[in-house]
Amino acid sequence: MTWLDIHILQTVPPSNINRDDTGSPKTAYYGGVRRARVSSQAWKRAVRMAFREDPAASADAGRRTRRLPQVIADRLREASPALAEHADAIGMLAATAAFRVNRATGDGRPRTQYLLFLGEAQTSRIVEALADKAGELASAADDEGRLDEIIHGLGLGRLGITGHPGAVALFGRMVADAPAINVDAACQVAHAISTHEVIDQFDYFTAVDDEAQEADESGAGMIGSIEFNSATLYRYATVDLRELAQNLDGDRERALDLAIAFTNAFATSMPTGKANTFANHTRPEMVLLAVRDDQPVSLVGAFERPVRPADSGYVAESAARLLTYLKEQDEVYGTAPRLTVAAYPQWLAEAISQAKTGTELPARDTLPAALQRVRAELGTLLPA
């Protein structure tokens, strides 16, 4: 087996990047104290959005929607104007045939019962298959039974279980009523938690009514408060390379490229919650990558005893704990990563050495160089 473990330390200033149903930053208790928390779903979406913005990875972004019938219908109108009048009905039947889901009841608009997670190429293939049969579909447009028969004869069901975008291959897909289209996730993402205790704070704000101010009227136009915190987060994810290759129809090279693209996006992306208010656009202080052939190993236990504030701050102590814990875990279990590489700045190396003399530091790489080394090592472990 082949796993790529991704360990990240990242300091986030005052922010509220992932909030609960009351608007408060998400938190969790770990090691007996309250920690800042960012859900795995929030960072997985950030990765998908990063894919969408990268021309080299945009095809792997995927799209999650209940409006697939409408998407198919709109594109079918463009591809085959002769089917425009019946496109909505055809779109619903096609979505049902391809992904084995029922129509939603309620507002009457063509929507599926569940959110579907699929790729742009899959949608395009459905539309192309329908457009190729435009003549038959048009002649059967007034006979729903015959229309359904023609659409099911196109083999659209195969499109729901093959040709997945990278995001579906990585994060999986689960539809309870249609297990045939489910995809086992090749990637697991942990909830990020702070390495230390956090105490939430409140920003009390007022908004001025400019017109009222010019009229010399007193008082604020609006008042309110926003809850926030700041933290040094430990973030972890792992990628099962063999599962990833299987989800990509056995395409080994694409699996290697996607694992590296995911690692880069996971390291450099940021959930967008309250970004306009806090502008919390930081990048990680340390990215530690481990290629393993035994099992994936989270290093969150390094922070079960919360890091305490010191003159050197939280980052140096957190990094020293992380590196020491990795070494001790493998010593206890008689294991070792096939490759360990790390990207971190020189100032952090100096801070770790000053705060924790004797901590063994991995060779310092840039993130692009570290990713190149990881891909080469993964290539030796993933069978052709």
C-alpha positions, 0 to 999 in steps of 0.5 A, a space after each residue: 500500500 502507498 500513502 501520502 501523509 500531509 502535516 501542516 502547521 499554519 498560524 491564522 490571525 484574528 478570523 472566523 473562517 469556519 463558523 457554527 450555526 450561531 455564527 461562532 468560530 467552530 471549536 473542539 475540546 482536546 487534551 482537556 482544553 478548548 481548541 480552535 477548529 476548522 472542519 474538514 468539509 471547509 478545507 475540502 471545499 477550499 481545495 475544490 475551489 483552488 482546483 477551479 481557479 487553476 487552469 491546469 487543475 480546473 477539470 478536476 474541480 468537480 461540481 456538487 449540485 441538485 440542478 443537474 437536470 437543468 444544467 443538462 437541459 440548458 446545454 442541450 438547448 445550445 447543442 440541439 435547438 430542435 430539442 429546446 421545447 422538451 429539454 427540461 423533460 429530457 434533462 430529468 430523464 437523463 440525470 435519472 438514467 446516469 445517476 439512478 436518482 429520483 426527481 425531487 418533489 416540491 417546487 416543480 423545477 427539475 432537480 434531483 432528490 440529492 446533491 450529485 457530485 460529478 465532473 464537467 467532462 461527465 456532464 458534457 458526455 451526457 449532453 453529447 450522447 443526447 445530441 447524437 440522438 436528437 432525431 429519435 428523441 424529438 420524434 418521441 418527445 410526446 411519449 414519455 415512456 418511449 423517451 425514457 426507453 431511448 435515453 436508457 438505451 444510451 448507456 448513460 449509467 456508465 458515465 456515472 461510474 467512470 471518468 470521474 474528476 479528481 475531486 470525486 476520486 479524492 473525496 468520494 461520493 455517497 448516495 444512499 439510494 444509489 450505491 452503484 454510483 458511490 465512490 470510495 474516497 481516496 483522501 481523508 482530511 482531518 478537522 484542523 485544530 489549534 495546537 494550544 488552548 484558545 479563547 474566543 473574543 468579540 469585535 464590537 462594531 458600529 457603522 456610520 450613516 453618512 447622510 445622517 452624519 452630514 446632517 449632524 445627527 448623532 448615533 450609529 446607523 448600525 451596531 453589532 459584534 463578530 466573534 473571532 479567534 486566532 490560532 496556530 493550527 495543526 492540519 492533516 490529510 492522507 491520500 491512498 494512492 492505490 485507491 486514487 488510481 483505481 478511482 481514476 480508471 487505473 490511470 497511474 500517471 494521473 493519480 500521481 499528478 493529482 496527489 501532488 496537485 491536491 497536496 499543493 492546493 491543500 497547503 495553499 488554500 484557505 476557507 473564505 469565511 469572513 475573509 472580507 472582514 479579517 483578510 486572514 490570508 496566511 500560508 503555512 509555516 511548515 509543510 511536512 510530507 511523509 510517503 508511507 507503505 505501512 499505514 497513514 499516521 496522524 501526528 495530532 497526539 503531539 498536541 494532546 498536551 496543549 502548547 503553552 505560550 512562550 517568548 518564541 510563540 506557538 509555532 516553534 514549539 509546535 514544530 518541535 513537538 511535531 518532529 519529535 512525535 513523528 520520530 518517537 512514533 516510528 521508534 515505538 512501532 518499528 516503522 519508518 516513512 519511505 520518504 520525509 520532506 519538509 518545506 519551512 523558512 529559515 527563521 523557523 529553523 532558527 527559532 526551533 533550534 533556540 527553543 528546543 536544542 537537539 530537535 532533529 530538523 529534516 532537510 529544508 526544501 521549498 514546497 515545489 522541490 518537496 513535491 517533486 521529490 514526493 512524486 518521484 518516490 510515489 512513482 517507485 511504489 505505485 505499480 504500473 
